[in-house]
Amino acid sequence: MKVIGLTGSIGMGKSTTAAMFSSLGVPIHDADEHARAALADGGAAVPDVLNAFPQCEDDQNKGTIDRKKLRDIVFNDQAARKQLEAIIHPHVWKAEKDFIKAAQNKGADCVILDIPLLFETGANLRVDFTLVVSAPFYEQKRRVLARPGMTEEVFNKVLATQMPDQEKRRQADFIINTGLSKADTMDQVKTVLRDIRNTPKP
């Protein structure tokens, strides 16, 4: 079975592309979804996060995390962000391993790990192929600024936490460009999936 690491900067169309692979029968593991679950009430990472960042405890619901407080802490502090990632990532990695094993047992020939910080965290070393979703900067910016509550300042701060798109593209085994229509993106998805299935594992 081949493990594909899917990534792309904010606003590049990664979630839409992942959904297209899913519609073609490829199992998808969403790292962000499992990271959120680890931080939710009763989540596996909650005790360690509250120990590291006691100031992010929810005043109304002791023993739980106020997500806005946590976001404000780590968004402007790279060291705090790295500390948080070090707490959460082991939980995500375990979920990935369980997902891969389950897909293998069901006879899947390939799976996708949807990981926003694929290269930044070294997760690219745990997959067989890397796939980057990309679009022109003007389109990326248009999509992101159309989101409710998004500002150019926040957009720029998010970009600063991510590897530049150009560098992601340079490191990728496969690239899907989402700057045109969804039909065009789906054509690329089908082509990439066929190519990966026909390419021996490294």
C-alpha positions, -999 to +999 in steps of 0.1 A: +000+000+000+012+035-009+010+064+016+006+098+001+013+130+020-010+158+009-003+194+018-007+230+006-007+265+021-038+282+033-063+289+006-047+266-020-077+242-022-063+213-002-096+203+015-114+204-019-086+183-035-087+158-006-125+155-010-119+147-047-095+119-038-121+106-013-148+106-040-125+083-060-123+058-031-090+068-016-091+068+023-082+102+038-067+109+072-071+146+082-044+156+107-061+188+116-093+170+125-074+147+149-054+176+163-088+193+171-101+161+187-070+159+209-077+195+222-114+191+226-131+185+260-118+151+272-092+150+244-060+131+249-037+162+248-058+184+271-039+177+304-005+182+289-016+214+271-031+229+303+001+220+322+022+238+296-002+267+291-023+271+323-034+305+312-055+290+284-079+271+307-115+280+301-127+301+330-163+288+327-154+251+323-124+241+344-102+214+330-109+223+294-091+246+269-103+280+258-093+277+221-092+314+215-069+320+245-046+292+232-047+305+197-037+340+209-008+325+229+008+304+201-001+326+171+024+353+181+050+332+198+070+307+177+085+289+207+050+284+223+037+271+189+066+246+187+058+235+223+022+230+215+030+210+183+053+188+203+024+179+226-002+174+199+018+156+172+024+123+189-014+119+193-019+127+156+009+103+146-008+075+166-041+082+149-022+081+115-007+047+123-040+033+133-056+047+102-030+032+079-032-002+095-070-002+092-069+008+056-043-019+049-065-045+065-094-034+042-072-039+012-067-003+002-039+002-024-032+037-013-042+063+013-037+100+018-025+117+049-038+153+048-011+172+067-010+210+065+026+212+079+039+181+060+074+194+052+076+218+082+073+189+107+093+163+088+061+142+082+072+139+046+097+113+058+068+091+069+051+089+035+060+073+001+050+102-021+044+139-014+016+159-032+013+197-030-018+216-039-010+250-053-026+281-069-014+315-080-009+339-051-036+363-062-061+335-062-049+322-029-053+357-014-087+362-029-100+329-014-086+335+021-098+371+024-133+360+014-134+339+046-155+354+074-135+374+099-103+371+079-080+401+075-048+407+055-028+409+087-040+375+099-034+361+064+002+373+064+008+359+099-005+325+088+017+326+057+047+333+080+041+301+099+041+280+066+068+270+042+066+292+011+045+277-017+075+278-041+096+257-017+067+232-012+064+228-049+102+223-052+101+194-027+069+178-040+068+145-059+035+156-075+017+190-078-019+198-084-028+233-096-062+245-084-062+279-100-086+270-128-119+251-126-129+223-103-133+201-133-097+208-143-086+200-107-105+167-108-087+158-141-054+164-124-064+144-094-073+114-116-040+117-135-019+120-103-037+090-087-031+069-118+006+080-119+011+071-082-005+037-086+018+031-116+049+043-098+069+018-076+073+027-040+107+044-033 
